[in-house]
Amino acid sequence: MNHFIDVILPVPLEKLFTYSITEAEASFLQVGMRVAVPFGKTKMYTALVHSIHNNKPLVYEAKEIHQILDETPVITLQQLTFWQWISKYYMCTLGDVMRAALPSAFLLESETIISKNNDKIIADEDLKDDEFLVYEALQHQSSLKIQDLISILDKKNVLPVIKRLLEKEAIHLQEEIYEKYKPKYVRYVKLHTAYASEAALQDILEELNRAPKQKQVIMTLFMLSSKTKKPIKVAELTEVSGASSAIIKTLVDKGILEEYHIQTDRINYSGDENEASKELNEHQIVALEEVKTAFEKHSVTLLHGVTSSGKTEIYVKLMEEALAKGEQVLYLLPEIALTTQLVSRLQNYFGEQVAVFHSKYSIHERVEVYQNLLNNSAKARIILGARSSIFLPFSNLGLIIVDEEHEQSFKQFDPAPRYHARDAAVVLANIFKAKTLLGSATPSLESSFNAQQDKYGFVELTTRYNNVLMPEIELVDIKDKHKRKKMKGHFSDRLIEEMTETLNDGQQIILFQNRRGYSPIVECNTCGNAPQCPNCDVSLTYHQYRNQLRCHYCGYNSAMLQKCMACGSPSLDSKGFGTEQIEVEVKELFPDYKVGRMDLDTTRGKYGYEKIITSFEQQEVDILVGTQMLTKGLDFRNVRLVGIMNADNMLNFPDFRAHERSFQLMLQVSGRAGRTEKRGKVLIQTYNPYHKILQQVSTNDYAGMYKEQMDERYNFKYPPIYRQIKIVLKHKDYNRVNMAADWYAKSLRQVFGDFVLGPEFPPVSRIRNQFHKNILVKIPSKQSLAKTKEAILKIDTSFNAVKDFRSVRVILNVDNY
């Protein structure tokens, strides 16, 4: 009887692939184990076992697997169920989900190794020039990879050369599979067992009288051993005894010391005993009870708590209860910047039960968190992470907290799966019959709408902690200030006055500008030409600290121009302003105070966020200039003033959510002010102070904004009333994209009629030399979502069958907002 397995390959394939296995392998393999399989002509991939069966594939001959890589499954059955939902809902393949969900160290890939055939002697004259180059390189090196050949021959396509050499039997090929994860081992030492008795010890110490440094090491080892029962690290011993590692090596060689290695985790909690969580005030106690009551009826509850009302402490109490039941907790945050502040806070309460998972951690650190969860270790009871942590292998998840649930960062845009972590978390909780708590000071319209429809439970927390008043918000009309010549650079006299007062009182300031760089446009005063990116349809942004022009879409950069490229005139002027320019101006206005900047340019490294946030918390920095990273739930005790440099570029953005987003952003930034005793102040500079959204921000009127925005969504048929699927077509040929998009939209209109918008070019229509064109499909609430997707996939299949359109890339983005 034949045995087969269906596997998921980390490649975007519609169907699963079948391989044949022996009876012994069939009895050993389980769903969720990894196997190495040959795929295509020469490739090896790591695949995941999806099912084990006896049905032979009809269309092709099943190949045999190469090897089994695991002894136990690396994914759980619940994960597999969740993957299938993601792939179905977000219209992508299981291979896409696998790539996103598994740490890349688990996805071994083959590298073709080329080695010389020593059994055959080849004369040089039988080889062509390029073959000779490869053959000669193999005389000096035992093996080469394809990548090495590309650099030796200086051409991309080296396969024909390899093929000719194979025909002449000059070389061997082998596929090697690499294990990417390396466990971390720490060196420890102990006294050799031969010297356990006192007499032997006396002898050895007398013997070492002539080697005082070695004797010192032994004495230090005793001292450390008497203090602690833990094994002694080599690093610790060298540090305390002041000896070099060479001395320790000598003692090991002599057989006096014995060294051994222990595998450890790369991230360890090094705190002292845990402290108890804070006592809640009466408002928080009421809210906590309401959340618990809401959980009895609804599995999802929305907590709408104003900024600085102490939502985190409520989360902590709920976590304590979940841990007491032996359940795991997932705490999702939108920004890595936020995790740095929360980690220390949660570790104070829960010690080493807290594990952190996000993309700034190295591949090895992420594998360790994954393994700890898979083994249900005590080190990973609470997972604190960014959106990708929903893919971890939980075994008994009891609670998911989605903090700042309105955040756009929870949506993954590229590559597939284009999931929304908040919505996916609700489904994940459902698989485990767990509870989900969504928390925000400015909930998204979708969540508020679900709460009003009684799909979600709803709890409100309306007072700030310690009964501090909400910050006072003042709108500054910069159009009027420009007229009256009351502006210094981009600062109005009101802002400078308030900043001076705040700094004199020893308080801190946050300035918010949602653009990085120095200025977004450099323009020639003579002919009006502005340098553009050669690959994208955008002007280059000037970055002063590197004196270069950069494209924020594709990363292209060039040195700052000395004169105009078009007319040669040296009079170049910068238009608009970003965080860099604000930083420069603040330093000129307040030379005696320390200014910091927090944007994508200053937080590139692993600890970039931590350094800036810590120095601001410890009041080493007086004024912090930043982009929207600053807005997300950070807790600064000493900030009294927040300045929003220009509110208009957010409001005038071509997106149906621009007003909702601006309201959320401005209220969130404002929420950083006055979080302890004194009431904070917020100044918003704008050319249009009578704009409705700005008026609603200044009175903290969420209900007014919700009602007005929902009316517009009803009238114009936008989410949450209608669902949306966005289809993006990309190709480097302008005409082909146009033709393809027209064909696609026409086919969609035959099915969905007027609910198809487009095709339209987006505001930035060319990125990385590819033209983009968008089509939007709106789905009324009564229309079946599953059937709609089926119809779109059918059209997509026919589209790919047209020869001219095959090279056009189509991206399906479900709930693209």
C-alpha positions in Angstrom: 0.0 0.0 0.0 1.3 3.4 -1.0 1.7 6.3 1.5 1.6 10.0 0.6 1.7 13.3 2.3 0.3 16.7 1.2 2.7 19.5 2.0 2.5 23.3 2.2 5.5 24.8 0.3 6.7 28.3 1.1 5.8 29.3 -2.4 2.6 31.0 -3.6 0.8 27.9 -5.0 -2.9 27.5 -5.2 -2.9 23.8 -4.3 -1.0 21.6 -1.9 1.7 19.3 -3.4 1.8 15.6 -2.8 4.9 13.5 -2.2 5.3 9.7 -1.6 6.7 8.3 1.6 7.6 4.9 2.9 5.5 3.0 5.5 8.0 3.7 8.2 8.0 7.4 7.5 4.2 7.3 7.4 4.0 5.9 10.9 6.6 8.5 12.2 5.4 11.7 10.5 2.7 13.9 12.1 0.9 16.9 10.8 2.9 20.0 11.3 6.4 18.5 11.0 8.9 19.8 8.5 10.3 17.8 5.6 12.9 18.7 3.0 11.4 18.1 -0.5 12.7 18.5 -4.1 10.6 21.0 -6.0 11.0 22.0 -9.6 14.1 20.9 -11.5 16.9 21.5 -8.9 15.4 23.2 -5.9 15.0 21.9 -2.4 12.5 23.4 0.0 11.4 23.0 3.5 7.7 22.0 3.5 5.2 21.4 6.2 3.2 18.2 6.4 -0.5 19.2 6.0 -2.0 15.7 5.8 -1.0 12.0 5.5 -3.1 9.7 3.2 -3.1 6.9 0.7 -4.5 8.7 -2.4 -2.1 8.9 -5.3 -2.0 12.2 -7.2 -3.8 11.9 -10.6 -2.0 14.5 -12.7 1.7 14.0 -11.8 4.0 11.3 -10.5 4.7 11.9 -6.8 8.4 12.4 -6.0 9.9 11.1 -2.8 10.8 13.4 0.1 14.4 14.1 0.7 14.5 14.0 4.5 12.5 14.5 7.7 13.7 17.6 9.6 11.8 17.4 12.9 11.1 14.8 15.6 8.0 16.7 16.8 5.6 19.1 14.9 6.7 22.7 14.7 3.2 24.0 14.3 0.0 23.2 16.2 -3.3 22.1 14.7 -4.9 25.4 16.0 -2.2 27.3 14.0 -3.1 25.3 10.9 -6.8 26.1 11.3 -5.9 29.8 11.7 -3.6 29.8 8.7 -6.4 28.3 6.6 -8.8 31.1 7.7 -6.2 33.8 6.9 -5.5 32.3 3.4 -9.2 32.1 2.6 -10.3 35.5 4.0 -7.3 37.5 2.7 -7.3 35.7 -0.6 -3.7 34.5 -0.5 -2.1 31.0 -0.6 -1.1 28.8 2.4 2.5 29.2 1.2 2.3 32.9 1.7 0.9 32.5 5.2 3.6 29.9 6.0 6.3 32.3 4.9 4.9 35.1 7.2 4.2 32.8 10.1 7.3 30.8 10.6 10.6 32.4 11.7 12.8 32.4 8.6 15.3 30.1 10.4 12.7 27.3 10.0 12.5 27.7 6.2 15.7 26.1 5.1 16.4 26.5 1.4 18.8 24.8 -0.8 22.0 26.3 -2.2 23.5 24.5 -5.1 27.1 23.5 -4.4 29.5 23.0 -7.4 32.6 20.9 -6.8 35.3 19.6 -9.1 35.1 16.0 -10.4 38.5 14.6 -9.3 38.0 11.3 -11.1 38.3 12.9 -14.5 41.2 14.9 -15.9 40.1 17.6 -18.3 42.6 19.3 -20.7 42.4 23.1 -20.6 42.1 23.4 -24.4 38.8 21.4 -24.3 37.2 24.2 -22.2 35.7 27.5 -23.5 36.8 30.7 -21.8 34.0 31.0 -19.3 34.2 27.3 -18.5 37.9 27.6 -18.0 37.4 30.4 -15.4 35.0 28.3 -13.4 37.3 25.2 -13.6 40.3 27.1 -12.6 38.5 28.7 -9.6 37.6 25.1 -8.5 41.3 24.2 -8.5 41.8 26.7 -5.7 38.6 26.2 -3.8 37.0 22.9 -3.0 33.4 24.1 -3.7 31.6 27.1 -5.1 28.0 28.4 -4.9 25.9 29.7 -7.8 26.3 33.2 -6.3 30.1 32.8 -6.5 29.9 31.9 -10.2 27.8 35.0 -10.9 30.6 37.2 -9.5 33.4 35.2 -11.2 31.9 35.3 -14.6 30.3 38.7 -14.0 27.0 37.7 -15.6 23.6 36.7 -14.3 22.8 33.6 -16.3 25.5 31.1 -15.4 23.3 28.0 -15.8 24.4 27.3 -19.5 28.0 27.3 -18.3 27.2 24.8 -15.5 25.3 22.7 -18.0 28.2 22.5 -20.5 30.6 21.6 -17.6 28.3 18.9 -16.4 28.1 17.4 -19.9 31.9 17.3 -20.0 31.8 15.6 -16.5 34.1 18.3 -15.2 32.0 19.1 -12.1 29.6 17.6 -9.6 26.5 19.4 -8.3 24.9 18.8 -5.0 22.0 20.5 -3.2 22.9 21.3 0.4 20.4 22.3 3.0 21.3 24.7 5.7 20.0 24.9 9.2 19.8 28.6 9.8 19.1 28.7 13.6 22.1 28.2 15.8 21.5 27.7 19.6 23.5 30.0 21.8 25.9 28.1 24.2 27.5 29.8 27.2 30.9 28.5 28.5 30.9 27.5 32.2 33.8 26.2 34.4 34.0 24.1 37.5 36.8 22.6 39.6 37.8 19.2 38.2 36.4 16.3 40.2 39.9 15.0 41.0 40.4 18.0 43.3 37.1 17.5 45.3 38.9 16.3 48.5 40.6 18.9 50.7 44.0 17.3 50.6 44.1 17.4 46.8 43.0 21.0 46.9 45.8 22.0 49.4 48.4 20.4 47.1 47.1 22.2 44.0 47.1 25.6 45.8 50.7 25.1 47.0 51.7 24.1 43.5 50.2 27.3 42.1 52.2 29.6 44.5 54.6 30.2 41.6 51.7 31.2 39.4 49.9 33.9 41.4 47.4 34.8 38.6 46.2 31.2 38.2 45.9 30.9 42.0 43.8 34.1 42.0 41.4 32.5 39.5 40.9 29.4 41.7 40.3 31.6 44.8 37.8 33.7 42.9 36.0 30.5 41.7 35.7 29.4 45.4 34.4 32.8 46.4 31.8 32.9 43.6 30.7 29.3 44.3 30.2 30.0 48.0 27.9 32.9 47.2 25.7 31.2 44.7 24.6 27.7 43.9 24.4 28.6 40.1 27.1 27.4 37.7 29.9 29.9 37.1 30.3 31.5 33.7 33.8 31.9 32.2 32.9 35.5 31.4 31.9 36.2 35.0 35.1 34.5 36.3 37.4 36.6 34.0 35.6 39.8 35.0 35.7 39.2 38.8 39.3 37.8 39.0 40.7 40.2 36.4 42.4 37.3 34.6 42.6 36.9 30.9 40.9 34.0 29.1 44.3 32.6 28.3 45.0 31.9 32.0 41.7 30.1 32.3 42.6 28.1 29.2 45.9 27.1 30.8 44.1 25.9 33.9 41.7 23.9 31.7 44.6 22.4 29.8 46.3 21.4 33.1 43.1 19.6 34.0 42.5 21.7 37.2 39.4 23.3 35.8 36.8 21.6 33.7 34.8 23.6 31.1 31.3 22.7 29.8 28.6 24.5 27.8 24.9 25.1 28.5 22.4 26.2 25.9 20.7 29.4 26.9 18.1 31.8 25.6 19.4 35.0 24.1 17.0 37.1 26.0 16.8 36.6 29.7 15.0 38.6 32.3 17.5 39.9 34.9 15.2 41.7 37.3 14.7 41.1 41.0 11.6 39.9 42.7 8.4 41.0 41.1 6.4 43.9 42.5 2.7 43.8 43.0 0.5 45.5 40.5 -0.9 48.9 41.3 -4.1 49.5 43.2 -6.9 50.6 40.9 -8.9 53.8 41.5 -12.7 53.7 41.7 -13.2 54.5 38.0 -10.8 51.7 37.0 -12.4 49.2 39.4 -15.9 50.0 37.9 -14.4 49.7 34.3 -12.7 46.3 35.2 -16.0 44.9 36.6 -17.9 46.1 33.5 -15.3 44.4 31.2 -15.8 41.1 33.1 -19.6 41.4 32.8 -19.3 42.3 29.1 -17.1 39.1 28.6 -20.0 37.0 30.0 -22.1 37.9 27.0 -19.6 38.9 24.3 -16.3 37.3 23.5 -15.0 40.7 22.2 -15.2 43.9 24.3 -14.2 47.5 23.3 -12.7 49.6 26.1 -12.9 53.3 25.2 -10.7 55.0 27.8 -9.5 58.6 27.4 -5.7 59.1 27.2 -3.9 58.6 30.5 -6.9 57.0 32.1 -4.9 53.9 33.2 -6.0 51.3 30.7 -2.7 49.4 31.1 -3.4 48.8 34.8 -6.8 47.3 33.9 -5.1 45.0 31.3 -2.6 43.9 34.0 -5.4 42.8 36.3 -7.1 40.8 33.5 -3.7 39.2 32.7 -3.2 38.2 36.4 -6.6 36.4 36.3 -5.7 34.6 33.0 -2.3 33.5 34.4 -4.0 32.3 37.6 -6.1 30.0 35.4 -2.9 28.7 33.7 -3.8 30.5 30.4 -1.5 32.3 28.0 -2.0 36.0 27.1 -1.2 37.8 23.9 -0.7 41.6 24.2 -0.6 43.2 20.7 0.9 46.6 20.2 1.0 48.6 16.9 4.6 50.0 17.3 7.9 48.6 18.4 8.5 51.9 20.1 5.7 51.1 22.5 7.0 47.7 23.4 10.2 49.2 24.8 8.2 51.2 27.4 5.9 48.4 28.3 8.4 45.5 28.6 10.0 46.9 31.7 6.6 47.7 33.2 5.2 44.2 32.6 8.4 42.5 33.7 8.2 44.3 37.0 4.8 42.6 37.5 5.3 39.2 35.9 9.1 38.7 35.8 10.3 36.2 33.2 6.9 35.1 32.2 6.9 38.0 29.7 8.4 37.3 26.2 8.8 39.9 23.5 8.4 39.2 19.7 8.9 41.7 16.9 11.0 42.4 13.8 13.8 44.3 15.5 14.8 41.1 17.3 17.3 38.8 15.6 16.3 35.7 13.8 17.7 33.6 16.7 15.9 35.5 19.4 12.6 35.0 17.6 13.2 31.3 17.2 13.7 31.0 21.0 10.4 32.7 21.8 8.7 30.4 19.2 10.3 27.3 20.8 9.4 28.4 24.3 5.7 28.8 23.3 5.7 25.5 21.4 7.0 23.7 24.5 4.5 25.7 26.7 7.4 26.9 28.8 6.9 29.1 31.8 9.1 31.7 30.1 6.4 32.6 27.6 3.1 33.0 29.4 2.6 36.6 28.2 3.6 37.5 24.7 4.1 41.1 24.0 4.5 41.8 20.3 3.8 43.6 17.1 1.3 42.3 14.5 3.3 39.2 13.5 3.0 37.6 17.0 -0.6 36.4 16.1 1.2 33.6 14.2 2.9 32.1 17.2 2.2 28.5 18.4 -0.1 29.1 21.4 -1.5 26.1 23.2 -4.0 27.5 25.6 -4.6 31.1 24.8 -7.0 32.7 27.3 -6.9 36.4 26.6 -5.9 38.7 23.7 -5.4 42.4 24.4 -5.2 44.7 21.3 -3.9 48.0 22.6 -4.5 51.2 20.4 -6.8 49.1 18.3 -7.4 52.0 15.8 -3.8 52.0 14.6 -3.1 51.6 10.9 0.1 49.7 11.7 -1.9 46.6 12.5 -2.5 46.2 8.8 0.1 44.4 6.8 0.4 45.9 3.3 3.2 44.0 1.7 4.0 41.1 1.1 1.0 38.7 1.3 -0.9 37.8 3.5 -2.3 41.3 3.8 -4.0 40.7 7.1 -5.2 43.1 9.8 -3.9 41.9 13.1 -6.9 43.2 15.1 -9.4 41.3 13.0 -7.3 38.2 12.8 -6.8 38.3 16.6 -10.6 38.1 17.1 -10.7 35.0 14.9 -7.6 33.5 16.7 -9.3 34.1 20.1 -12.4 32.4 18.7 -10.4 29.3 17.8 -9.2 29.0 21.4 -12.6 30.1 22.9 -10.6 33.0 24.4 -11.6 36.6 25.1 -10.5 39.7 23.2 -10.2 43.2 24.7 -9.8 46.1 22.2 -8.5 49.2 24.0 -8.2 52.8 22.6 -8.7 56.4 23.4 -10.0 57.0 19.9 -11.5 53.7 18.7 -11.8 53.1 15.0 -15.2 53.6 13.4 -15.5 49.9 12.7 -15.0 48.8 16.3 -17.4 51.5 17.6 -19.9 50.5 14.9 -19.6 46.8 16.0 -20.1 47.9 19.7 -23.3 49.9 18.7 -24.6 46.9 16.8 -24.1 44.8 20.0 -21.6 42.6 18.3 -19.0 43.7 20.8 -19.3 44.6 24.5 -18.6 48.2 25.3 -17.0 49.9 28.3 -16.1 53.5 28.8 -13.5 55.1 31.1 -13.9 58.9 30.9 -11.6 60.3 33.6 -7.9 60.5 33.6 -5.8 58.9 36.4 -5.5 61.1 39.5 -8.5 63.1 38.1 -6.0 65.3 36.0 -7.9 67.4 33.6 -7.8 66.7 29.8 -5.2 69.0 28.2 -6.4 72.4 27.0 -6.3 72.5 23.2 -5.8 75.8 21.4 -5.9 76.3 17.6 -3.4 78.8 16.2 -4.3 80.4 12.8 -1.0 80.6 11.0 -2.5 82.2 8.0 -3.3 85.2 10.1 0.1 85.0 11.9 1.9 85.1 8.5 0.0 88.2 7.5 0.9 89.9 10.7 4.5 88.8 10.4 4.4 87.0 13.7 6.1 83.8 12.6 9.7 82.8 13.2 10.4 80.0 10.6 7.6 77.6 11.2 6.9 78.7 14.8 4.1 81.1 15.7 4.6 83.7 18.5 2.0 81.8 20.6 4.0 78.5 20.3 7.3 80.2 21.1 5.7 82.0 24.1 4.3 78.7 25.5 7.5 76.8 24.9 9.6 79.4 26.7 7.2 79.3 29.7 7.2 75.4 29.8 11.1 75.2 29.6 11.5 77.9 32.3 9.3 75.7 34.6 11.6 72.7 33.9 9.0 70.8 32.0 9.3 69.0 28.6 7.9 69.6 25.1 6.9 67.3 22.2 6.7 68.8 18.7 4.9 66.7 16.1 5.4 66.9 12.4 4.3 63.9 10.2 7.1 64.2 7.7 10.7 63.1 8.1 13.7 64.7 6.3 14.5 68.4 6.1 12.1 69.4 3.3 10.0 67.4 0.9 10.7 69.5 -2.2 13.8 71.3 -3.5 12.9 73.8 -6.3 14.9 76.0 -8.6 13.9 79.7 -8.2 14.8 80.5 -11.8 13.0 77.8 -13.8 10.9 76.0 -11.2 12.3 72.6 -11.8 12.3 70.2 -8.8 14.5 67.0 -8.7 12.4 63.9 -9.1 13.2 60.3 -8.3 14.2 58.4 -11.5 12.2 55.3 -10.3 9.1 56.8 -8.8 6.7 59.7 -9.5 7.7 61.8 -6.5 10.0 64.6 -5.8 13.1 63.8 -3.7 13.2 64.8 -0.1 16.2 66.8 1.2 17.9 65.2 4.2 20.3 67.8 5.7 22.2 65.6 8.1 23.6 63.5 5.2 23.4 66.4 2.7 21.5 64.2 0.3 18.3 63.9 -1.6 16.3 60.7 -0.9 13.2 59.0 -2.2 11.0 57.7 0.6 9.4 55.1 -1.7 12.3 53.2 -3.2 15.3 54.4 -1.2 17.1 56.0 -4.2 19.5 58.8 -3.0 21.9 61.2 -4.5 24.1 64.1 -3.2 22.4 67.4 -2.7 22.6 69.4 -6.0 24.8 72.6 -6.1 22.9 74.0 -9.0 19.7 73.3 -11.0 19.9 70.3 -13.3 17.7 71.9 -15.9 18.9 75.5 -16.2 22.2 75.5 -14.2 21.1 78.3 -11.8 22.6 78.0 -8.3 19.5 79.4 -6.6 17.8 76.3 -5.2 15.2 76.7 -2.5 13.5 74.1 -0.3 9.7 74.0 0.1 7.7 72.4 2.9 9.3 71.1 6.1 10.0 67.9 7.9 11.2 66.9 11.4 14.9 67.7 10.6 14.1 71.3 9.7 12.0 71.7 12.9 14.9 70.3 14.9 17.3 72.8 13.3 14.9 75.7 14.0 14.3 74.7 17.6 18.0 74.6 18.2 18.3 78.2 16.9 15.3 79.4 19.0 16.4 77.6 22.2 20.2 77.1 22.0 20.5 76.3 25.7 18.2 73.3 25.7 18.7 69.7 24.5 16.7 68.7 21.4 16.0 65.1 20.3 14.4 63.7 17.2 12.5 60.5 16.8 11.6 59.3 13.2 12.5 56.5 10.9 16.0 57.9 10.3 17.0 58.0 14.0 15.5 54.6 15.1 17.0 52.3 12.6 19.1 50.1 15.0 17.7 47.4 17.3 17.8 49.7 20.4 17.2 53.0 18.5 13.8 53.5 20.1 15.0 52.6 23.5 17.8 55.1 23.5 15.6 58.0 22.5 12.7 57.1 24.8 14.9 56.5 27.8 16.8 59.7 27.4 13.5 61.6 27.1 12.1 59.8 30.2 15.2 60.7 32.2 14.8 64.3 31.2 18.2 64.4 29.3 16.2 65.8 26.4 14.0 68.9 26.8 12.3 69.0 23.4 11.5 66.0 21.4 10.6 66.4 17.7 9.0 63.5 16.0 6.6 61.8 13.5 3.6 59.7 14.4 5.8 57.3 16.4 5.3 59.7 19.2 1.6 59.4 19.3 1.1 55.8 20.2 0.3 55.4 23.9 3.8 56.4 25.2 3.7 57.5 28.8 5.9 60.5 29.6 5.5 61.9 33.1 6.9 65.3 32.6 5.5 66.6 29.3 3.4 69.7 29.7 3.2 71.1 26.1 2.5 69.4 22.8 2.8 71.4 19.6 1.4 70.1 16.3 3.3 72.0 13.6 0.9 71.7 10.8 -2.5 70.0 11.0 -3.5 70.6 7.4 -1.3 68.1 5.5 -3.0 65.3 7.4 -6.6 66.6 6.8 -6.1 67.1 3.0 -5.0 63.5 2.2 -6.8 61.7 -0.6 -8.3 58.9 1.5 -11.8 58.3 2.9 -10.3 57.8 6.3 -8.3 61.0 6.4 -10.6 62.9 8.7 -11.0 60.0 11.1 -7.2 59.4 11.1 -6.4 63.1 11.7 -8.8 63.2 14.6 -7.2 60.1 16.1 -3.6 61.3 15.5 -4.2 64.7 17.0 -6.0 63.5 20.1 -3.4 60.8 20.7 -0.5 63.4 20.4 -2.5 65.7 22.7 -2.8 62.8 25.2 1.0 62.8 25.8 0.6 66.2 27.6 -0.1 66.7 31.3 -0.2 63.1 32.4 0.6 63.7 36.1 -0.5 66.6 38.3 -0.6 69.7 36.1 -3.0 70.2 33.2 -1.2 70.0 29.9 -1.5 72.3 26.9 -1.7 71.5 23.2 -1.2 74.0 20.4 -2.3 73.1 16.9 -1.0 75.3 14.1 -3.3 75.4 11.1 -4.3 77.5 8.1 -8.0 76.6 8.7 -8.9 76.7 12.4 -12.6 76.5 11.5 -12.3 73.0 10.1 -14.9 70.7 11.7 -12.4 68.0 12.7 -10.1 70.5 14.4 -13.0 71.9 16.3 -13.9 68.4 17.4 -10.3 67.7 18.5 -10.2 70.9 20.5 -13.4 69.9 22.5 -12.4 66.2 22.6 -15.7 65.4 20.9 -15.4 61.7 19.8 -19.2 61.2 19.6 -19.6 64.2 17.3 -16.8 63.0 15.0 -18.3 59.5 15.0 -21.7 60.6 14.1 -20.5 63.0 11.3 -18.1 60.5 9.8 -20.7 57.6 9.9 -23.2 59.8 8.0 -20.6 60.3 5.3 -19.8 56.6 5.2 -23.6 55.8 4.8 -24.0 58.4 2.0 -20.9 57.4 0.0 -21.1 53.6 0.8 -17.8 53.2 2.6 -16.7 50.9 5.4 -17.9 49.9 8.0 -21.3 50.0 6.1 -19.8 48.4 3.0 -16.8 46.1 2.8 -14.0 46.8 0.4 -11.5 44.8 -1.7 -8.8 46.7 -3.5 -7.2 45.3 -6.6 -3.8 46.8 -7.6 -2.2 46.1 -11.0 1.5 46.7 -11.5 3.7 46.6 -14.5 6.7 48.6 -15.9 4.9 49.3 -19.2 2.3 52.1 -18.9 0.1 51.0 -21.8 0.0 47.4 -20.6 -1.2 48.4 -17.1 -3.9 50.5 -18.7 -5.1 47.8 -21.0 -5.0 45.2 -18.2 -6.8 47.4 -15.7 -9.5 48.2 -18.2 -10.0 44.5 -19.0 -10.1 43.6 -15.3 -12.5 46.4 -14.3 -14.8 45.6 -17.2 -15.0 41.9 -16.2 -15.7 43.0 -12.6 -18.5 45.4 -13.7 -20.3 42.5 -15.5 -20.6 40.9 -12.1 -20.8 43.7 -9.6 -22.2 46.6 -11.7 -21.8 50.0 -10.1 -20.0 48.8 -7.0 -16.8 48.8 -9.0 -14.7 52.0 -8.8 -11.8 52.7 -11.2 -9.4 51.8 -12.7 -7.7 54.9 -11.3 -4.0 55.9 -11.0 -3.1 56.5 -7.3 -1.6 59.9 -6.3 1.9 58.3 -6.6 1.3 56.2 -9.7 4.9 55.0 -10.4 7.0 53.3 -7.7 10.3 51.5 -8.4 9.7 51.9 -12.1 6.4 50.1 -12.0 3.1 51.8 -12.8 0.2 51.1 -10.4 -3.5 51.2 -11.2 -6.2 50.6 -8.6 -9.7 49.2 -8.8 -12.0 49.2 -5.8 -14.8 46.7 -5.3 -17.5 47.7 -2.7 -19.5 44.9 -1.1 -22.9 45.8 0.5 -23.6 44.2 3.9 -26.3 41.8 2.5 -24.0 40.5 -0.3 -22.1 37.3 0.6 -18.4 38.0 1.1 -17.4 34.4 0.3 -19.2 34.4 -3.1 -17.8 37.9 -3.9 -14.3 36.6 -3.4 -15.1 33.5 -5.5 -16.2 35.6 -8.4 -13.1 37.8 -8.1 -10.8 34.8 -8.1 -12.6 33.4 -11.2 -11.9 36.7 -13.0 -8.3 36.6 -11.7 -7.8 33.1 -13.2 -9.2 34.2 -16.6 -7.1 37.3 -16.5 -3.9 35.2 -16.0 -4.9 33.1 -18.9 -4.6 36.0 -21.3 -1.1 35.9 -22.7 -0.5 39.6 -22.8 -1.5 40.1 -19.2 0.6 37.3 -17.6 3.4 39.7 -16.8 1.1 42.1 -15.0 1.2 41.6 -11.2 -2.2 41.6 -9.5 -2.5 42.3 -5.8 -5.8 41.5 -4.0 -6.1 43.4 -0.8 -9.1 42.6 1.4 -10.2 45.3 3.8 -7.4 47.5 2.5 -8.0 50.4 4.9 
